[in-house]
């Protein structure tokens, strides 16, 4: 899955302390226009921006829930919004995912069906039972079809939940134990 | 939390086998108009219907994700859509939640803030740490405010996740153990 760098600290020398370097970046003008005077992108602003860039296809509004989810995943400073470095990282990740999605969507319909989604999830290295895959597909599809924004929400959640599970499965026995408060905190924020 | 009957089988004699009785119900005409010729309401149709009924306030579109979540919670026949009985049950539940929400929203702003949300969650009987409450509020708010549709999504998820946890915590030691596939199936479908 092309989400390298997620959860890692921002790369050293990435320009965060050098506004001049940021402003030379071709993406910066776009970021600044969307972010407005506070220099930060909220979930609503991210939705506007991804809709305008037509990430969802057909100029449909990009799913706001997916935007909140992505900001929550990348929000290292707990600001509930996104600075330029986080935005740039997200843009690269989303572009990678869009390419992956288009390669799965063989009939170029703009959506993937359950068979294509099964293949995509397996190719990311997840080993899930047919029942679990069926639940996931049911949850993220409309009329049996999964759009790009729902595909992204699915990938982000699957990755985050797998990470949460792995951290509590240190002895590698395939089981993870949660206390109630920990369980609610982990699962409600995703 | 006013979500009685959720998860329970449909009440006996509820009229499901008696179209005449259903049609006498004042809500039936509305349901039939929204459901169209298939007699079932999809998440998109539910969104249209709850937006028109102004559940979200200010005639903003009701959050589609919350609609999917509610259908998923009530979908006993795994059809991904909702028949009249499920719709009627949901309508009653939502009306109860709307009243609860309005009683929390003391300044009548149409949204609740973090302090009001903390009180609401405690009054439902949940005992969560300040960190967990802070994560939840962050996840479901926009600019620190929680709208009715996000409040509903939060209540539905919290209830479902607590139920899932309780089922795996039979010995009541405050811990629940999950296998990976089970964990993913439970948490991805909510």
Interface residues (C-beta under 8 A of the other chain):
Chain A: X42 X43 X44 X63 X64 X65 X68 X72 X78 X80 X128 X129 X131 X132 X135 X136 X138 X139 X141 X142 X143 X154 X157 X158 X161 X162 X165 X169 X174 X175 X176 X177 X178 X179 X180 X181 X183 X184 X185 X187 X188 X189 X190
Chain B: X42 X43 X44 X63 X64 X65 X68 X72 X78 X80 X128 X129 X131 X132 X135 X136 X138 X139 X141 X142 X143 X154 X157 X158 X161 X162 X165 X169 X174 X175 X176 X177 X178 X179 X180 X181 X183 X184 X185 X187 X188 X189 X190
